[in-house]
Amino acid sequence: NVRIFILYAIVTFTLLFRVSVGSETVNGEVLKHQAAKPSVRIHLPREIKIKGQTLSIGQIAVVRGDKALVAKSNEIVLGRFSMPGQEIVIDRSTILSRLACNGIDASKITLTGAEKIMVKRQQKVIEGREFVDIARSFLMKNPPAGSICSVNPMVIPKDLFVSETSKDIKLVPCMIENTSKSCATVQIAVFTDGERIGTREVTLRLKYNCRRAITLVELDAGQILSPETIKIEKIASNYPEPPNWSVPYGFVTRRLIDANTVIQPGMISAVKPEVLLERNKTVLIRFEKPGFLVTAVGKTMQKGSLGEYIKVRNIDSQRIILAKVKEDGTVEPVF
């Protein structure tokens, strides 16, 4: 009986040992080892930059495991960039969904790393402020009119994204015709490797260096302007100074002007020259060209100052002609 008991114990122990091999005990329960299944481990970074427009799992994550599944997973497309500067967020559920759509069971996948990935495209950025600086510099060197004292953008243009592989980047500004003197528009073309890839327009508000005359005291009609009665002040204006503007010394006021008043063209007039010829006065009509001189006697039909055109009657022919008053008191006929 002892021998039989010992033999029975040995057989039982052997059977139990064989069963325990390839099994694990969890919370007191025995779990049988199953045959190892092909699997993939995918590690997700928090943020990544990629080349090109199309996103695939192989571009945004580190994939390890069964070679066949890794190769298949790497090629699975997750989306594509639709516009420059776009950022795309990919979460774990999206990745698992795309894997399932391509026949890879979620039970074969182990995800590690971040819960979401921020995916950006590898690009260089030409910021809107850079376009403004180029437009401002170009405009100061090529002012549309007058003396510009300040240039400010009305709107900051959008950034422009350029591929990081681009080496030769050129920004070429040119002026766009604008009827307004208070603003100007500069167009900037962007070339990469000799190819034009985009443009930006910058509209700038202009300020000009100008002068203006201001009365120092109250002026009656008929007073002559002088350094004692007016001052010249420099200002920044929205419009350029008229090309014929000059300090109005020697001009005469046409009406009463209060002190501290900016003088406008309609408030003053030039001093009229003294009358050289009175009406109904005998005058010499003189027409002279190189090697040629014709004279006649006439009678003025109206007053005339130096440089003015008046009507004169030729006494011999009684014809009325138009003539210009000369410095010496003669008149020159106009034909």
C-alpha positions in Angstrom: 0.0 0.0 0.0 2.8 2.4 0.8 4.4 1.7 -2.6 1.1 2.3 -4.3 0.6 5.6 -2.4 4.1 6.8 -3.3 3.5 5.9 -7.0 0.2 7.7 -7.0 1.7 10.8 -5.5 4.5 10.9 -8.0 2.1 10.6 -10.9 -0.2 13.3 -9.5 2.8 15.7 -8.9 4.0 15.1 -12.5 0.6 16.0 -13.9 0.3 19.1 -11.8 3.8 20.3 -12.8 2.9 19.9 -16.5 -0.3 21.8 -16.0 1.4 24.6 -14.1 4.1 25.0 -16.9 2.7 27.6 -19.3 0.2 29.0 -16.7 0.1 32.0 -14.4 -1.8 32.6 -11.2 -3.7 35.9 -10.9 -5.7 36.5 -7.7 -5.6 32.8 -7.0 -6.8 31.8 -10.5 -4.7 29.9 -13.0 -4.5 31.5 -16.5 -3.3 29.4 -19.4 -0.7 30.8 -21.8 -2.0 31.2 -25.2 0.1 31.2 -28.3 1.7 34.6 -28.8 -0.2 36.8 -31.3 1.4 39.3 -33.7 1.3 42.8 -32.0 2.4 46.5 -32.6 3.5 49.1 -30.1 2.9 52.7 -31.2 4.5 55.6 -29.3 2.9 59.0 -29.7 4.9 62.3 -29.2 3.1 65.5 -28.0 4.1 67.5 -31.0 5.8 66.8 -34.4 6.6 68.6 -37.6 6.4 66.7 -40.9 7.3 67.2 -44.5 4.7 67.3 -47.3 0.9 67.6 -47.0 -0.2 64.0 -46.2 -0.2 62.6 -42.7 0.5 58.9 -42.1 1.0 56.9 -38.9 4.6 56.3 -39.8 5.3 60.1 -40.1 3.8 61.1 -36.7 4.6 58.1 -34.4 7.3 55.5 -33.6 5.9 52.1 -34.6 7.6 48.8 -33.4 6.6 45.2 -33.4 5.6 42.6 -36.0 7.3 43.6 -39.2 4.3 43.0 -41.4 2.0 44.9 -39.1 4.5 47.7 -38.7 4.9 48.1 -42.5 1.1 48.1 -42.9 0.5 50.6 -40.0 3.2 53.0 -41.2 1.4 53.5 -44.6 -2.1 54.2 -43.1 -3.1 57.8 -44.0 -4.7 60.0 -41.2 -5.4 63.1 -43.2 -3.8 66.0 -45.1 -3.0 69.7 -44.7 -5.5 71.9 -46.6 -4.0 75.3 -46.0 -0.6 76.9 -45.1 0.1 77.2 -41.4 -2.6 74.7 -40.5 -2.2 72.6 -37.3 -3.9 69.2 -37.0 -4.6 67.4 -33.7 -4.7 63.6 -33.8 -5.9 61.6 -30.8 -5.6 57.9 -29.9 -9.2 57.1 -30.9 -8.6 58.4 -34.4 -5.5 56.2 -34.8 -7.3 53.1 -33.5 -10.2 53.8 -35.8 -7.9 54.1 -38.9 -6.1 50.9 -37.9 -9.4 49.1 -37.6 -10.5 50.4 -41.0 -7.4 48.8 -42.5 -8.0 45.4 -40.9 -5.7 45.7 -37.8 -7.5 44.7 -34.6 -7.2 47.1 -31.6 -6.3 44.1 -29.5 -3.0 43.8 -31.3 -2.2 47.5 -30.7 -0.4 49.0 -27.6 -0.4 52.8 -27.5 2.1 54.7 -25.4 3.1 58.4 -25.0 0.7 61.4 -25.4 -3.0 61.2 -25.6 -3.1 63.7 -28.5 -0.5 64.8 -31.1 -0.2 68.3 -32.4 1.0 67.9 -36.0 2.5 70.9 -37.9 4.1 71.2 -41.3 7.8 72.0 -41.8 7.6 75.5 -43.1 9.3 78.9 -42.9 7.1 81.8 -42.0 7.3 85.3 -43.5 5.4 87.4 -41.0 3.1 90.2 -41.9 5.3 92.7 -40.0 8.2 91.8 -42.3 6.1 92.7 -45.3 5.2 96.0 -43.6 8.9 96.8 -43.0 9.8 96.2 -46.6 6.9 98.3 -47.9 7.8 101.2 -45.5 11.4 101.1 -46.5 10.5 101.0 -50.2 8.1 103.9 -49.8 10.5 106.1 -47.9 13.1 105.7 -50.7 10.4 106.2 -53.5 7.9 108.7 -52.1 4.9 109.3 -54.3 4.9 113.1 -53.6 6.3 115.7 -51.2 8.4 115.0 -48.2 7.1 112.0 -46.2 7.6 112.2 -42.4 5.8 109.0 -41.3 4.4 105.8 -42.8 1.9 103.6 -40.9 0.2 100.4 -42.1 -3.6 100.5 -42.2 -3.8 96.7 -42.0 -1.1 94.1 -41.2 -1.1 91.5 -44.0 -1.3 87.8 -43.3 1.8 85.7 -42.8 3.1 83.7 -45.8 4.3 80.1 -45.3 7.2 78.9 -47.4 8.6 75.3 -47.6 11.7 74.8 -45.4 13.4 73.2 -48.4 13.3 76.6 -50.2 16.8 78.1 -50.2 16.7 81.3 -52.4 13.8 83.5 -51.1 13.4 87.0 -52.6 10.8 89.7 -51.7 10.4 92.2 -54.5 8.3 95.4 -53.8 6.6 97.6 -56.4 4.2 100.6 -56.2 0.5 100.1 -57.1 -1.1 103.2 -58.6 -3.3 105.0 -56.1 -5.3 108.3 -56.7 -5.2 109.2 -53.0 -2.4 111.3 -51.7 -3.0 110.3 -48.1 -2.2 106.7 -48.6 -0.1 104.4 -50.8 -0.2 100.7 -51.6 2.9 98.6 -52.1 2.7 95.1 -53.6 5.4 92.6 -52.5 6.0 89.5 -54.7 7.6 86.5 -53.0 9.9 84.3 -55.2 11.5 81.0 -54.1 14.2 79.4 -56.2 13.2 81.7 -59.0 9.5 80.9 -58.9 6.8 83.3 -57.8 4.8 81.7 -55.0 2.6 84.5 -53.7 2.1 88.2 -53.1 1.1 90.5 -50.2 -0.3 94.1 -50.5 0.5 96.6 -47.8 -1.6 99.9 -47.7 0.2 102.6 -45.7 -1.2 105.9 -44.4 1.1 108.8 -45.2 2.1 111.9 -43.3 3.9 114.8 -45.1 6.2 117.5 -43.8 4.4 120.8 -44.5 4.5 124.5 -43.7 1.7 126.9 -42.8 1.4 130.6 -42.0 -0.4 131.7 -38.8 -1.3 135.3 -37.9 0.5 136.6 -34.8 -1.9 139.5 -34.4 -5.3 140.6 -35.8 -5.0 141.9 -39.3 -7.2 144.4 -41.1 -8.1 144.2 -44.7 -5.3 145.6 -46.9 -2.4 144.8 -44.5 0.8 143.4 -45.9 2.1 140.2 -44.4 5.5 140.3 -42.8 7.6 138.4 -40.2 6.1 140.8 -37.6 2.5 139.8 -38.5 2.7 136.1 -39.3 4.8 133.1 -38.3 5.7 130.0 -40.3 5.0 126.7 -38.6 6.1 123.2 -39.6 3.4 120.4 -39.3 2.7 116.8 -40.3 -0.2 116.8 -42.8 -2.2 114.1 -44.5 -1.5 115.7 -47.8 1.7 116.9 -49.4 2.6 120.6 -49.5 1.5 122.3 -52.8 4.5 122.5 -55.2 4.0 126.3 -55.6 3.7 127.0 -51.9 5.9 129.8 -50.7 6.1 132.0 -47.6 3.4 134.7 -48.2 5.5 137.7 -47.2 4.5 140.7 -49.2 0.9 139.5 -49.8 -2.1 141.7 -48.8 -5.0 140.6 -46.7 -8.4 140.7 -48.4 -10.4 140.9 -45.2 -10.2 141.0 -41.4 -8.2 138.1 -40.0 -8.1 137.2 -36.3 -4.9 136.4 -34.5 -3.8 132.7 -34.4 -5.6 132.0 -37.7 -4.1 129.7 -40.3 -3.9 131.7 -43.5 -5.8 130.2 -46.5 -5.3 131.2 -50.1 -8.6 133.0 -50.3 -7.7 135.3 -47.4 -4.8 137.0 -49.2 -3.8 138.2 -52.6 -0.7 139.4 -54.3 0.1 143.2 -54.4 -1.1 144.5 -57.7 1.6 146.2 -59.7 1.4 149.9 -60.3 -0.5 151.0 -63.5 1.9 151.9 -66.3 -0.7 152.9 -68.8 -3.9 154.8 -68.2 -7.0 154.6 -70.4 -7.1 156.8 -73.6 -3.4 157.4 -73.5 -1.2 157.5 -76.6 1.2 154.5 -76.7 3.8 153.1 -79.0 3.0 149.8 -80.5 6.2 147.9 -81.0 6.8 144.5 -82.6 10.4 143.4 -82.9 12.1 140.2 -84.0 15.7 139.6 -84.9 16.4 141.8 -88.0 12.8 143.0 -88.1 11.1 146.0 -86.4 7.6 147.4 -86.9 6.2 150.4 -84.9 2.9 152.2 -84.9 1.0 154.7 -82.7 -2.0 153.6 -80.7 -4.4 154.6 -78.0 -5.1 152.5 -74.9 -8.7 151.5 -74.4 -8.2 150.3 -70.8 -5.7 150.6 -67.9 -2.7 148.3 -68.0 0.1 147.2 -65.6 3.3 145.4 -66.4 2.7 142.1 -68.1 -1.0 142.6 -68.5 -2.8 142.3 -71.9 -5.0 145.3 -72.8 -6.9 146.5 -75.9 -5.2 149.1 -78.0 -6.5 151.0 -81.1 -4.1 151.5 -84.0 -4.5 155.2 -84.9 -3.6 154.7 -88.5 -5.7 151.7 -89.3 -8.3 152.2 -86.5 -8.1 148.4 -85.8 -8.3 147.3 -82.2 -5.6 144.8 -81.2 -4.6 142.9 -78.0 -1.2 143.9 -76.7 1.0 143.1 -73.7 2.3 146.0 -71.6 6.1 146.2 -71.5 8.5 147.6 -68.8 9.4 150.6 -71.0 5.7 151.6 -71.4 5.3 150.3 -74.9 2.9 147.5 -75.9 3.7 144.4 -77.9 0.8 143.1 -80.2 -0.4 139.5 -79.8 -1.2 137.7 -83.0 
